[in-house]
Amino acid sequence: MRSIGKTKMETTMKLKTEEGTFEIQLGNVFPNVNNIPENAEERVMEVAEFEGLEYLTVEEVFNQIDDKDGLACYGWEVFDEDFWANTFQDDERGSAAEKAARATYFGKVHWTDEYIRLDDLGNLETTNEIDFLGNAEEILERWLDEKGV
């Protein structure tokens, strides 16, 4: 059983095991392990070292997740010509140009941003930076679920 908690300065993940509860503080690099009960130290180190977790950035952990659906930082693509060609095609609902114009008009597009995606309504949104760190809890939780930890 895991529970997640947040503090103002950092994100803390509390892992509850049979041996006790311990905390992993998440930053730009996962994790710093603190407050380890003596009887849980071996289990804590096993989780912290699981597949090199202590050396991975939040983005690297995100990239290891198989099922990214529903994660807030999922779906971003490089904002280039390939995005337009791969995202909008002619079909019975309209031309690629019509669909791209509609998605752009109703979206939030800044032409100098590096990343782009379709939002839940099918409109475009762009950003210069994907917020992996702001979604660290959700990313780590999904990663741990997939790894069975």
C-alpha positions in Angstrom: 0.0 0.0 0.0 1.4 3.4 -1.0 0.2 6.8 -0.1 1.4 10.1 -1.6 2.0 13.4 0.2 3.1 16.8 -0.8 5.0 19.6 1.0 5.5 23.2 -0.1 9.2 22.8 -1.1 9.2 19.3 -2.5 7.1 16.3 -3.4 7.3 13.4 -1.0 6.2 9.9 -1.7 5.5 7.7 1.4 5.8 4.0 0.8 4.1 1.8 3.3 5.5 -1.7 3.6 5.3 -4.6 6.0 8.5 -3.3 7.6 7.2 0.2 8.1 6.8 3.5 6.3 9.5 5.5 4.6 9.6 8.6 2.4 11.2 9.3 -0.9 11.7 13.0 -1.6 11.3 13.8 -5.3 13.3 16.5 -7.0 14.8 16.9 -10.5 16.4 13.6 -9.9 14.7 10.6 -8.1 14.9 10.1 -5.1 16.5 11.1 -1.9 15.5 8.6 0.7 14.8 9.9 4.2 13.2 8.9 7.5 13.9 5.2 7.0 12.7 3.0 9.9 15.5 0.7 11.0 13.6 -2.4 10.2 12.7 -1.2 6.7 16.1 0.0 5.5 16.8 -3.1 3.3 13.4 -2.7 1.6 13.8 1.0 1.1 17.1 0.6 -0.6 15.7 -2.1 -2.8 12.9 0.3 -4.0 15.3 3.2 -4.3 17.7 1.1 -6.4 15.0 -0.6 -8.4 16.3 -0.5 -12.0 18.5 2.5 -11.2 15.8 4.7 -9.8 18.2 6.8 -7.9 19.9 7.9 -11.1 16.8 8.7 -13.2 15.3 12.1 -13.9 11.5 12.5 -13.8 11.5 12.5 -17.6 13.5 9.3 -17.8 11.1 7.6 -15.4 8.1 8.9 -17.5 9.7 7.5 -20.7 9.9 4.0 -19.1 6.2 3.9 -18.5 4.3 1.7 -20.9 0.7 3.1 -20.3 1.0 6.9 -20.4 -2.7 7.5 -21.0 -4.1 10.0 -18.6 -0.8 11.4 -17.4 -0.8 15.2 -17.7 2.5 15.4 -19.5 1.5 12.8 -22.2 1.0 13.5 -25.8 3.5 16.3 -26.4 5.3 16.2 -29.7 8.0 18.3 -31.3 6.4 21.3 -32.9 7.6 20.8 -36.5 6.3 20.0 -40.0 6.0 16.3 -39.2 3.4 17.1 -36.5 1.1 18.7 -39.0 1.6 16.0 -41.6 1.0 13.2 -39.1 -1.9 14.8 -37.2 -4.2 16.2 -39.9 -5.2 14.2 -42.9 -8.0 14.6 -45.5 -11.0 12.4 -44.9 -14.9 12.5 -45.0 -15.0 15.0 -42.1 -12.9 17.6 -44.0 -9.6 18.5 -45.4 -6.4 18.5 -43.4 -6.2 22.3 -43.8 -9.7 22.8 -42.4 -9.0 20.6 -39.4 -5.7 22.3 -38.7 -7.2 25.8 -39.0 -10.0 24.9 -36.6 -7.7 23.3 -34.0 -5.4 26.3 -34.2 -8.2 28.9 -34.0 -9.8 27.4 -30.9 -6.5 26.3 -29.4 -3.7 28.1 -27.6 -0.8 28.2 -30.0 2.4 30.1 -29.6 4.4 29.7 -32.8 7.8 29.8 -31.1 7.1 27.0 -28.6 8.9 23.7 -28.9 6.1 21.2 -28.2 2.6 20.8 -29.4 -0.4 18.5 -28.8 -4.1 18.2 -29.2 -6.1 18.9 -26.0 -9.2 16.9 -24.9 -11.4 19.0 -27.2 -9.2 18.5 -30.2 -7.7 21.9 -30.1 -4.0 22.7 -30.3 -1.9 23.8 -27.3 1.8 24.5 -27.2 4.5 24.8 -24.6 8.3 25.4 -24.4 8.7 23.0 -21.5 6.9 19.7 -20.6 6.2 19.8 -16.9 7.6 16.4 -15.8 8.6 17.7 -12.3 5.2 19.1 -11.6 3.7 15.7 -12.3 6.4 13.7 -10.5 4.0 12.1 -8.0 1.7 10.8 -10.7 4.6 9.6 -12.9 6.3 7.8 -10.1 3.0 6.2 -8.9 2.3 4.9 -12.4 5.9 3.7 -12.8 5.8 1.8 -9.5 2.5 0.2 -10.4 3.8 -1.0 -13.7 6.9 -2.4 -12.0 4.9 -4.1 -9.3 6.7 -2.4 -6.5 
